[in-house]
Amino acid sequence: MWIRSYRVFNHVCSWRMARLHAKNLSSLSQQESIRSKLKKSYVNGASATPLVGHTIGDLIDMQAEQKPDQEAFVFPAQNIRKSYGDLKQDVDGFAAGLLKLGMQPRDRVGIWSPNAYEWVVCAFGAAKAGLVLVLVNPGYKSHELEYCLNKVQVKTLVAAEGMKSLNYYQMLTELNQGLAKGTKSNRTPHLEHIVMTGQKVYPGTLRFEDVGSSGNKENYAKLEQIAELVQFDDPANIQFTSGTTGNPKGATLTHHNIVNNGYFGGRRFNFHQEKDTRICCPVPLYHCFGWVLGSLCALSHGVCIVYPEGKFDAEATLKAIHNEKCTTIYGVPTMFSDMLYHPDFHKFDTSSLRSGLMSGAPCPVELVKKVRDKMKVKNILVGYGMTETSPLSHVSFLGDPAEYVTSTVGRAMDHVETKIVDAGGRVVPIGTPGEILTRGYNTFLGYWEEEQKTKEAVTETGWNKSGDIGVMNENGYVRIVGRSKDVIIRGGENVYPAEVESCLHHHPSVVEAYVVGVPDDRLGEETCAWIRPRKEVTEKELKDFCGAELASFKVPRYFVFLEPDEAFPLTVTGKVQKFILREKSITRLKLDGVQGPFAA
C-alpha cells in the first residue's frame, strides 16, 4: 500500500512539474539555454520522470511476470544463461533457503566471490528476504575478512572456492581452526553459517546448491510475508570504504538508493527505449559499479547483462562482446586500455557496440578518443561518484560534445543536486575550484554504527561531502581538478595510504613510511611508498611483507628509501607534505611525461 501511495503521489507531482516546464524541457537546445544562465556553481538535476518506489524484490517479481522469457543474465565462463523467469525461481529458492537457516530480516549476509551467477542470486535473494547484503572484496586476505565480518556482524557468509592464488576455505580455517568439526570461532562470534559455491563439499560448510533447494512451504510463505513488509527505505547492502584513517567503514545503502541509481543511470543510455540492449560488464560485482550500474540497471530496465569472466580478462571481454553481440560496454579506463592493446584485438567484432561507460578512475583524453575510433563506440559516457552516492552522482549524456566527454565527468544525475563550495561551505562562482557536494535520493544511509563519521560525511542539510575538488561550467558540467583526500585510485581500485602505511610500520626495519600516488599510463595511478629504514631492508622484503597482509592491489609498486641525511618535507606544524613527496617521486622514478589522472 505504501509503495502504491508513493508512486501515485510522485507521478502526480511529476506530471504537474512536467506540465509547468514542458516548454523549457522540450529540446536539448532549450535545456542548454537554461544551463547557460548558471552564475553560481549549483545545479539541480530536475526530471519529469518520477523516482522508482519499488524494492529490489518488487523489480524481480515484475520483470518475471512481464518478461519471463527475456534473457536476463549471461555468464559465459560458467556457461550459464538465465531468463527473468529462471532468475525469479533461483532467487526465491535461495531466499527461502536463507530463511530456513534462521536468518531474520535485517540480518547480514556476506558475499565473498568474484563475478559469478551465484553472486547475483545471493544478492537478489538477500534483498527478497529482507536481509542486508555485505559486499566483501574477493581480494581480501583473512584478517581483512575478519574485520569486515565482525564490523557488521555477518551471520551467514556465502563464499566462492577462491580467486587466482587465493584459497578462501583455507583462509576461513585460519579464522576458525575448528571449522571442519563444526565448531564456532571466537574470532568471528557472529558468524553462524558458511555457504560455499561450487560442487565440492567443504567440511563445516553448506553447499550453495543445497541451500537453494532446501526451502519448504513454510519458508516460501514467510518469504511472501516479508516481501510485503520490506520498504524501499530499508537498508539493502553494506559496502566497505575507507577514510583517511584507513579503517574500513560500512557504507549502508537502501533499496531506494541503488534501485533508482541503476534505473536513472540506464536512462542516460536510453535503455528505457531500446529493444535489444545487451550490456557487457567486466567490472567487479563487489563494486557499486558492477552491482548497481550493472545488475540493478539491467533488472530495472528488463534488459540482458553479460558478465564475461570471474575477474577482468581483456580477451574474455572481447570474446563476450563478439559472441553475445553486446550493445553497451562498461569499464574502468584500465580495462578499455587492455582491450584496445590486446594483441588479438583485430580478431573480434565489436561493431555491435553503440555506447560505453568509462568510470571508476580518471579518464585520459587519448583513451576516450581511441575507444571511439578503434572500438567504434559512437557514444562514450563518463561518470563520477562514490560508494556513498550509490554510486553515480554525475554522468554525461548521449550526444554530448566531445570536449565535455573528455574534460568533464558529466552533469548531475536526475533528482540530484550538485554544488561547489569553498572552505567555508559557500557556493562559489562558475569556474571556481571548490569541494564537490551532492544531495538527493542517492545519498547513503550512513556508515554502519559510525554516527560521528556519518556526521562528518553528510551535512545537517543532507549534502554529501565528496572530498574531491571540482570546477563547474555555466552548463552545469563538472571537471575534477584534484582530490582533497589522499585516496589513490589504481585501475578503479581505491588504495588508502594510511592502511598501507600502517602495514609498513609493523615491519621491524621501518621507522617511518608514507604512501603517495604516482601517475601510470595504464592504471591511472600506482602506489609509491617512501621509507625511512631502521636498518637495511630490500624492496622485495617489503613487498613480500605487504603481500602477506594486504590485497595485491594495495601492495606498493615503487619504494623510495630516504638517504641518511634526507628528511621528509614537513609543514610548520610537523605534518608531511605529501604533494611534495609525490613531485619528488615523479622526478626520482623518472615518471615525467607519464599520463596519469587529471591529464586533461
C-alpha positions, 0 to 999 in steps of 0.5 A, a space after each residue: 500500500 505504501 509503495 502504491 501511495 508513493 508512486 501515485 503521489 510522485 507521478 502526480 507531482 511529476 506530471 504537474 512539474 512536467 506540465 509547468 516546464 514542458 516548454 523549457 524541457 522540450 529540446 536539448 537546445 532549450 535545456 542548454 539555454 537554461 544551463 547557460 544562465 548558471 552564475 553560481 556553481 549549483 545545479 539541480 538535476 530536475 526530471 519529469 520522470 518520477 523516482 522508482 518506489 519499488 524494492 529490489 524484490 518488487 523489480 524481480 517479481 515484475 520483470 518475471 511476470 512481464 518478461 519471463 522469457 527475456 534473457 536476463 543474465 549471461 555468464 559465459 565462463 560458467 556457461 550459464 544463461 538465465 531468463 527473468 523467469 529462471 532468475 525469479 525461481 533461483 532467487 526465491 529458492 535461495 531466499 527461502 533457503 536463507 530463511 530456513 537457516 534462521 536468518 531474520 530480516 535485517 540480518 547480514 549476509 556476506 558475499 565473498 566471490 568474484 563475478 559469478 551467477 551465484 553472486 547475483 542470486 545471493 544478492 537478489 535473494 538477500 534483498 527478497 528476504 529482507 536481509 542486508 547484503 555485505 559486499 566483501 572484496 574477493 581480494 581480501 586476505 583473512 584478517 581483512 575478512 575478519 574485520 569486515 565480518 565482525 564490523 557488521 556482524 555477518 551471520 551467514 557468509 556465502 563464499 566462492 572456492 577462491 580467486 587466482 592464488 587465493 584459497 578462501 576455505 583455507 583462509 576461513 580455517 585460519 579464522 576458525 581452526 575448528 571449522 571442519 568439526 563444526 565448531 564456532 570461532 571466537 574470532 568471528 562470534 557472529 558468524 553462524 553459517 558458511 555457504 560455499 559455491 561450487 560442487 565440492 563439499 567443504 567440511 563445516 560448510 553448506 553447499 550453495 546448491 543445497 541451500 537453494 533447494 532446501 526451502 519448504 512451504 513454510 519458508 516460501 510463505 514467510 518469504 511472501 510475508 516479508 516481501 510485503 513488509 520490506 520498504 524501499 527505505 530499508 537498508 539493502 547492502 553494506 559496502 566497505 570504504 575507507 577514510 583517511 584513517 584507513 579503517 574500513 567503514 560500512 557504507 549502508 545503502 537502501 533499496 531506494 538508493 541503488 534501485 533508482 541509481 541503476 534505473 536513472 543511470 540506464 536512462 542516460 543510455 536510453 535503455 528505457 527505449 531500446 529493444 535489444 540492449 545487451 550490456 557487457 560488464 567486466 567490472 567487479 560485482 563487489 563494486 557499486 559499479 558492477 552491482 548497481 550500474 550493472 545488475 540493478 540497471 539491467 533488472 530495472 530496465 528488463 534488459 540482458 547483462 553479460 558478465 564475461 569472466 570471474 575477474 577482468 580478462 581483456 580477451 574474455 571481454 572481447 570474446 563476450 562482446 563478439 559472441 553475445 553481440 553486446 550493445 553497451 560496454 562498461 569499464 574502468 579506463 584500465 580495462 578499455 586500455 587492455 582491450 584496445 592493446 590486446 594483441 588479438 584485438 583485430 580478431 573480434 567484432 565489436 561493431 555491435 557496440 553503440 555506447 560505453 561507460 568509462 568510470 571508476 578512475 580518471 579518464 585520459 583524453 587519448 583513451 576516450 578518443 581511441 575507444 571511439 575510433 578503434 572500438 567504434 563506440 559512437 557514444 562514450 559516457 563518463 561518470 563520477 561518484 562514490 560508494 556513498 552516492 550509490 554510486 553515480 552522482 554525475 554522468 554525461 549524456 548521449 550526444 554530448 560534445 566531445 570536449 565535455 566527454 573528455 574534460 568533464 565527468 558529466 552533469 548531475 544525475 536526475 533528482 540530484 543536486 550538485 554544488 561547489 563550495 569553498 572552505 567555508 561551505 559557500 557556493 562559489 562562482 562558475 569556474 571556481 575550484 571548490 569541494 564537490 557536494 551532492 544531495 538527493 535520493 542517492 545519498 547513503 544511509 550512513 556508515 554502519 554504527 559510525 554516527 560521528 563519521 556519518 556526521 562528518 560525511 553528510 551535512 545537517 542539510 543532507 549534502 554529501 561531502 565528496 572530498 574531491 575538488 571540482 570546477 563547474 561550467 555555466 552548463 552545469 558540467 563538472 571537471 575534477 581538478 584534484 582530490 582533497 583526500 589522499 585516496 589513490 585510485 589504481 585501475 578503479 581500485 581505491 588504495 588508502 595510504 594510511 592502511 598501507 602505511 600502517 602495514 609498513 610500520 609493523 615491519 621491524 626495519 621501518 621507522 617511518 613510511 608514507 604512501 603517495 600516488 604516482 601517475 601510470 599510463 595504464 592504471 591511472 595511478 600506482 602506489 609509491 611508498 617512501 621509507 625511512 629504514 631502521 636498518 637495511 631492508 630490500 624492496 622485495 622484503 617489503 613487498 613480500 611483507 605487504 603481500 602477506 597482509 594486504 590485497 595485491 592491489 594495495 601492495 606498493 609498486 615503487 619504494 623510495 628509501 630516504 638517504 641518511 641525511 634526507 628528511 621528509 618535507 614537513 609543514 610548520 606544524 610537523 605534518 608531511 607534505 605529501 604533494 611534495 613527496 609525490 613531485 619528488 617521486 615523479 622526478 626520482 622514478 623518472 615518471 615525467 611525461 607519464 599520463 596519469 589522472 587529471 591529464 586533461 
